[in-house]
Amino acid sequence: MSLTISLNLPRSQFNLQLQTTIPSKGFTGIYGHSGAGKTTLLRAIAGLEKNPNTEIIFNKENWQNDESYFPTQQRKIAYIFQDARLFPHLTVLGNLEFAYRRRFNDNGPSIEKVCEWFNLSALLQQNPQTLSGGEKQLVALARALLSSPQLILMDEPLGSLDKKNKENILSLLENLHKKLSTPVIYVSHDIEEVSRLCDHLIIMERGVINAEGSLIDLSSQLDLSISLEENAAAIIEATIYEHDDEYQLTELRTDEDLPLFVTRIDEVIGNKVRLRIPARDISISLQAANDSSILNILPATIDAIEKNETSRLLVRLKIGKQALLARLTKKSVTRLQLSPNKQVYAQIKTVALLSECVETKT
Amino acid sequence: MISPEDFLAVTLTLKLAAITTVILLLLSTPLAWWLANTRTRIKPILEAIVALPLVLPPTVLGFYLLLAFSPQSPFGQFWLSVSGQSLAFTFNALVIASVIYSLPFVVQPLQAAFEQLSKPLLEAAATMGANKRDQFISIVLPLTKRSFITAASLGFAHTVGEFGVVLMIGGNIPGETQVLSIALYDKVEAMQYAEAHWLAGGLIIFSLVLLAFIYSLNRNHYLSSNRLSSTNTNSSNDRMIK
C-alpha cells in the first residue's frame, strides 16, 4: 500500500526531478518554499498535468507511465485547491451533492454526517459567492470527503485564509486525521501547519527532494532548511500523565518517563500529544540547577554541534530516543566545552502543544 | 391586413430560421469549443473564415453558393445523385445558405463564453470523477447558458433578416423560397405600401423585442460576472499579501 512517483520535468528555472514512495496512510506533508515544485508534483499525482517522463503507481495500480495514462476522473482522488473552486451555479448543497452523486464507493460519510462534522447545515442553501473565504474552504473540504476518495490531495488549503479561519480549519483537519483512514498528501510552505498535521514529511527545494522521513526525525536535523530558519524547533511526542489543579499545570511524560510541565490542558490522561520546542528557547547547563525558575529541565546528551562561522550555533541534544535543538552562542559552546556525547541539562523555557498550539512559558 | 400569401412567407421565414438555428447550434458548439481551446497556429485563419459572412456583401456569398448549388458543380451533382433533386431554388438551398451566412453570429458568442469559462472548475469536476461529457453537461452548459441563448437568438434573428443571399440562390417561389424580406421587396416593387408596412413594421418590432431580450440577458450576465470577477481579484490579492 503506497504511492510511488518518479518525475523528470524540465522547467524554466530548474528541473523537477524526484523519485519517492509515499506511505498510503496518515498525513504526508510536502514542505518547501514557494516555487519549489510542490504544486506541480501534486498536480502530476492528480493527473492534471499530462507530462512525459512521469511514472505514478498507486497501490499496484499503474496511473501513469510512458505508455498509459489514467485521466484524473479515473484516479479516484480528491483535490483541495487553495482557491476552493466551488461551482458558482450550484448552491452549497448542490456542490456537496455533485461530489456525493459521483462518489467512488459507498463506504464514505453521508452528506448529513459531513455537514455535522464541519457545521455546514446553516449554509446549505447559500450560493458560494456569498460565503467567506473560510466557509468556502470548509465546503470544499466537505465536498472532497463526500467523493469517498482513495487519496486526498491538499494544495495549501489554508493559504488564503486569515489567522482565525486557519486555526479553525486546522483543528478540524486534526480531528479528521484521527477519524479518517484515507491517506492525505498535504502541500504547504508553513512549517507550523505541517508540524501539526503530518506524520511523514518531504522537504522540497528547487525541484528536488531535500529530505524525507518521519516529521519527528526531520525536525531535529541540523542541516535542513527548516532548522536553519530563525524559528527552528524540534518536535517531540509525550503522553499526558497527570493534571495538577493547584498550579493549573499538566504533567507530560516522554518515552523515557522524563517529566515535562505545560499549563493545564484538557486532554485525557494517557493521550499522546505533539510538542514543539523552539531552539532559541533552550539553554544548557552542566549541572541540574535547583535554583532556577525554569520548570522543565531534562538530562540530555549532546549529539552534534553545527559547524559554521556565525556567532550562534545549533546544537542537537538527545533525550532518550528523541532529539531537541538548541541555539546557543559560539561563546557559550566554547566556555562550557560542549562536545558530542557530553552529558548536560537542557533548560526548556517554552513548550508549545502543537495539537492545541497553546504556548506555555514556565 | 396580411394576405394568405404573406402569411405563408412569414411561416416559411420562421421555419427557415428555426431549422437553421438548430443546425447552427449543433454545428457551432463543437466548433466554438475547439476554437476556444486549440493551440493550432492556423487558428486566426479559421476564425477569419468563420467571420467572413460578417463583412462580405451577401451577394458575394450568394453568387458562389449559386455556382456551388447548380447541377453542373461537383456539390450540386452530389446533391442531385443523393436526393434526386436539384438543389438550386429550393428550401434546402436556403437552409444551407443560411447556416453559412449566420455562422459567425452563433460561433462567436459561444467561443467567447468558452474562452472565459474557468478551466479550474473543470479540473475540480474531474477530481470528483466527472468525465469530459459529464463536465460539459453539468458545468459548461449551465455556466454558459446565457451565451447559448444569445447565440441562438442572434442566429435566428439574422436568418430572419437575410435578403441578398436568398435573392441570389432562392428566387421567389411562394411556399418554397419566398421569405419575408423577399415578399416585402415584391410589395414595394408593386407599390403596395400598406401591405409593405405590415411586413416591414412587423419585422422591426420583432427584431427590437428579440434584441432587447438579448441585451437584457447580457446586462444581467455582465452584472453577475462582474461580481464573480471582483471576488476573484480579492482572492488573488490575498495570495499576494500572503
HADDOCK unambig.tbl for C-alpha pairs under 7 A between the chains (distance, minus, plus):
assign (segid A and resid 72 and name CA) (segid B and resid 126 and name CA) 5.83 0.50 0.50
assign (segid A and resid 72 and name CA) (segid B and resid 127 and name CA) 5.76 0.50 0.50
assign (segid A and resid 73 and name CA) (segid B and resid 126 and name CA) 4.81 0.50 0.50
assign (segid A and resid 73 and name CA) (segid B and resid 127 and name CA) 5.42 0.50 0.50
assign (segid A and resid 73 and name CA) (segid B and resid 128 and name CA) 6.48 0.50 0.50
assign (segid A and resid 73 and name CA) (segid B and resid 129 and name CA) 4.00 0.50 0.50
assign (segid A and resid 73 and name CA) (segid B and resid 130 and name CA) 5.81 0.50 0.50
assign (segid A and resid 73 and name CA) (segid B and resid 131 and name CA) 6.05 0.50 0.50
assign (segid A and resid 74 and name CA) (segid B and resid 129 and name CA) 6.45 0.50 0.50
assign (segid A and resid 76 and name CA) (segid B and resid 129 and name CA) 6.74 0.50 0.50
assign (segid A and resid 77 and name CA) (segid B and resid 127 and name CA) 6.14 0.50 0.50
assign (segid A and resid 78 and name CA) (segid B and resid 127 and name CA) 5.59 0.50 0.50
assign (segid A and resid 78 and name CA) (segid B and resid 128 and name CA) 6.41 0.50 0.50
assign (segid A and resid 79 and name CA) (segid B and resid 127 and name CA) 6.22 0.50 0.50
assign (segid A and resid 85 and name CA) (segid B and resid 121 and name CA) 5.85 0.50 0.50
assign (segid A and resid 85 and name CA) (segid B and resid 124 and name CA) 6.65 0.50 0.50
assign (segid A and resid 87 and name CA) (segid B and resid 121 and name CA) 6.73 0.50 0.50
assign (segid A and resid 89 and name CA) (segid B and resid 142 and name CA) 6.95 0.50 0.50
assign (segid A and resid 89 and name CA) (segid B and resid 143 and name CA) 6.58 0.50 0.50
assign (segid A and resid 99 and name CA) (segid B and resid 128 and name CA) 5.66 0.50 0.50
assign (segid A and resid 102 and name CA) (segid B and resid 128 and name CA) 6.68 0.50 0.50
assign (segid A and resid 102 and name CA) (segid B and resid 129 and name CA) 6.13 0.50 0.50
assign (segid A and resid 147 and name CA) (segid B and resid 128 and name CA) 6.21 0.50 0.50
assign (segid A and resid 160 and name CA) (segid B and resid 238 and name CA) 5.82 0.50 0.50
assign (segid A and resid 160 and name CA) (segid B and resid 239 and name CA) 5.85 0.50 0.50
